[in-house]
Amino acid sequence: MKILEGVSNYEVTEANVEALRLALNYMGEDYAAAYFHGIAGTAFRIGGICPCAPTCAYAMRPQELIRLLGYECAEYPYDDGNKGAALERMLAAVRGSIDIGVPALVWHAFTACEWDIVTGYDENEKVFYGRGSYAGNIGEYAKNPWDNTLSTFASNGIMAMTVKRGSGVYDKKRAEIAALNEAVRHANDAENTDKQNGEWVFLQGKAAYNRWADDFSKHDYARSNGDAYCIGIYASCHAQAGPFLRGIAPGYPGASGALLQQAAALFDKEAGCLERLAPLLGWASPETDARRNEKAAELLREAAGHYGAAMDLLADF
């Protein structure tokens, strides 16, 4: 049995990379939530709207972010042909990482179909300890059977990753500019917008935001699991956009810095709308409620407007 004490709580409700931020900080880094999620792109993403959107509409996979930041990772995939052997390989790697003082990332360890941080194990009970976006995030670590990853109904192909220091060097300014360029590209992504003829399709950026508002403009529209999940993730993630831009603005003097400050103010307004939307669309909200829908549609349109205006400013960066 070994448990790494002192791994921080999640600061951002997020499915892919917040676990990585905690792991890297435990290894000696000091990444603030806003900066990390700005670089990762999660501060700017919106897709779907559907339950899988926060995990599949990403700017980069965790593995890419790990390498961008100068680290390396090893992946431990599922093997439907021999699940037992694949699990044993994963368990040996995760336990080995924890034994040398480094948390590991495991898919579906404590939450449903998200990357969680594993901070300990007990070989007698055959359990992992750790944190997820909504599990083990206040005080004590979550505890779950260490083969829980095999029960996932939405495998991404990899059950675990271990992280170690690499030989790469993090190019701060290049990463910041790339993150802003990708945010603008994503916001204006027209994927599937030509296929909206009565059949649901996955949308990105502004298009996803606008359809979300359109959906709730219908008085009989029923709030779905996708709405509830997405509002929780996006309200938390998008609240990092304004602080991220203000944080990097001093590194871009003159007009560029001023533009980042202006965009930050708009993202703050968007985040305020999403915060007010959270109780209207969250898990405890009613599935159908005409008055709720009217309020939600108004706030979604306002949020989409601030988001779009901010992205239009960043397009001139």
N, C-alpha and C positions, 0 to 999 in steps of 0.2 A: 504493500500500500504506500502510495506517495501522493501528497497534495501540495500544490504550490499555493502558498498563502499570499494574499494581497493583490490579486488580479482585480483591476478596477471594474466597477459596474459599467454597463452600457450607458453612454450619454445620448446616443442616437438610436431610435428604433429603426433598425435597418437589417436587411436579410443577408447581405453578401460580404461586406468589408469591415463593419464595425468590430467584428470578432478579431480580424487581422490587426486593426489599430491597437486593440488591447494587448494582443500578443507581442507586437513590436515594442510597445511602450514598456511591457514587462521585461523585454530584452534590453532595455536601456534607452530607447528612443523617447521623444517627448512630443508626439504629434497631437496637437489640439484637434478636437472633433471637427470644427469648421474647416480648418485647413485640409485635413485628411479627406473629408467628404467632398470638398471642392476639387481637389486633385483627382480623386477617384471618379468624379462626375455624378455621384449619387445626389448631390445638392441640387442638380438641375434636371434629373430624369423624370419623365412621366410617360407611361405607356398603358396600353390596354383600352379601356379599364377592365381588368380581370384579376383573379387571384394570383396568377403566375407573373404578372407584370413586374413587381419589384425585384423578382429574382432573375428574370430573363431580359428585361429591357435595360441592360447595363452599358456603361461606357467602356468598361474593360472588365475582364474576369479577374478574380482575386489573384490568380497566378501572374497575370500581366502586371498588376499593381505591385506585387511582391518584387518582381524583377525590375520594374521602374524605380523602385526605392533602393535598389542595390542589394537585394537579398536573393536567395535561391529557395526553391521549394521542391519537395518530392511528393508525387501523387500516388495514391493507393486506390486503384479502380475496383469497381464491382466485377464479379465474374459469375454470371448466372449459371455457368457450367460447373462451377465448384465454389459455391458460396462460402463453405467452411474454410477452405484454404485462403481465399481472399480476405476473409475476416481475420484469420490468424496473422497474415502479413500486416494488415492494418493495425491490429492490436499491438504487435511487436514494435512497430514503428512509433505509434503514439506513446506507448509506455516508455520506450527508449528516449523519446524527446523529453517527456516529463522528468525522467530520471536525471537528465542533464540540465534541468531547470528551464525548459522552453515549452510553453503551452502549444498545443496542436489544434488544428481546425478539423472538425468532423461534421459532415453533412447529416442533418436530421438526428443529431445527438440528443437534444433536449426540446427543440421546437420542431414544427412541421416544415420540412423542406427548406431549411435555411442553413447557412454555415454558422456553426456554434463554436465557441472556444472551450476546449477541454483542458482543465487545470489540474486534474488528478484522477487516480484510479484505485480500485481495491480489487486485487486478484481473487480474493476469497468470495466476495459478493458478486464479482464480475460486473462491476459498475464503473461508469465514468462520473466525474464531478466537473462542473463548469458553469458557464453562463450562456444564455441566448437572449434574443431581443425581448422576450417576455417570460423567460424562465430563469430562475436563479439570479435575477438581476437586482434584487434588494437584499442586502445582507448575505446570508449563507448561499453557497453554491447549490445549483440544481444537482440532482442525483438520478441517474437513469441506467438501465441495463446497457452494457457496452455494445451489444449487438442490435440496438434499436435502429441503427442506420440501415439495417437490412429490411426494415419494415416500411421504408419510404415508398409512397405511391408515385413519387415524381423524382426519380433518380436523375442526376445530372452526369452520371457516368463515373463519378469519383466519390468515394466514401470518406476520404481523409487527405489532409495535406500536412506535412511537417515543414518547418521554416528554419533556415539557417543563414548566417551572414554570408554574403557573396562578395565577389571582387568588383562588382559594379559600383559606379558613383552616381548618386542622385543629382541630376541636373535640374535644379529648382526652377529657374526661369523658363527653361524649355518646357518643363512639365506644366507650369502654370498657363503658359500661352496655349499649349496643346489642349488643356482642359477647357479653356474658354472657347477655342475654335470648335471643339467637339460639342460643347453645350449649344452653340448656335446652329451647328449642322443638325443636331438631334431635334432642336426646337422646330426646325423648318423641314424636317423629314416628311416627305409626302407619301411614304410607303402605304399602300392599300387604299389611299384616298379615292382612287378611281374605281373601287370595288364596293362602295357603300350603297348597294341597291337592294336593301331589305335584309341582306345577310350580314351577320356580325363579322367584322374583321379587326385585326389588331392594328391600332394606330399609335403614332408616336408624337411627342411634343405638343405643339399648339393644336394639332388636329385631335389628339386624344383629349386634351383639356376642353376643347369646344364641344366635342360630342358628349363628354361627361355632363356639361351644362345642359345640352339639348335633351339628354335622357331625363334629367330631373325636371325639365320644363313640362313634362307630361304629368298630369295630376295623378294618374294611376300607376306610375312607374314604381316598381318594387325594388327597394334597396337590396343589393345582393351581397354575398360574401366578398366578392371582388371590391365593391365599393367600400366596405368596412375595412378590409385589409389595406387597401391602397391609401385611404385617408390617414390611417395610422402611420404608415411608412412615409408618405409624402409630406405630411404635416411636420414630421420630425426632421426629415432630410432637407426639405426646402428651407427650413428655418436656419440652415447653415450657410445658405448662399450669400446673404447680405454680409454676415461677419467674415466670410472668406474673402469677398471682394474688398471690403474695407481693410482687411489685414494685409493684402498684397498690394494695395494701392500705393503706399509710399515707395515701393520699388519701381513704380512707373510714373515718373514726374510729368508735370505739364498737363496737356489735354488728356492724355491716356489715363492718368491717375484720377482726374476729375470725372472722366466718363465712368470709371469703375465705381466711384462714389455715388454717382447718379443712379447707376444700375442697381447698386446695393440698396438704395432707398426704395426702389420699386420692388425688389425681391422681399424686402421687409414687409411691404404692404401685402404682397402675395401671401407671405407666411402668416400674417395676421388673419387673412381670410380663411386659410386652411385650418388655423387653430380654432376659429369659430365654427368651422364645418365639422370638426372632429366629433362633437357630441351629436350632431345631426345625422351623420352617416356611420358612426361607429357601431361596434358590435351590440351595444345595448339599445340602439335606436330601433324604432319600429320598421318593419319591412315596407309597409304602405302607410302613407300619411300625406294627404294632398297639401296641407299647409306647410309641412316640413319640406316637401318637394319644392314648393314655391320659394321658400327661404334658401334652400340649398342651391337651386338654380341661379338665384341672384348672386349668391356668394361665389359660386363657381365661375360665373361670367366675370365677376370683378377680379377674382384671382387669375383667371386666364388672361385678362386684359393687362394686369400688372406684369405677369410672366412674359407675355408677348412683347410688351413695350421694353422691358429690361433686355430681352434677347435682341431686339432690334438695335438697341444702343450698343450691345456687345459686338454686334456685327460690324460696327465701325471701329472696333478696337485695333 
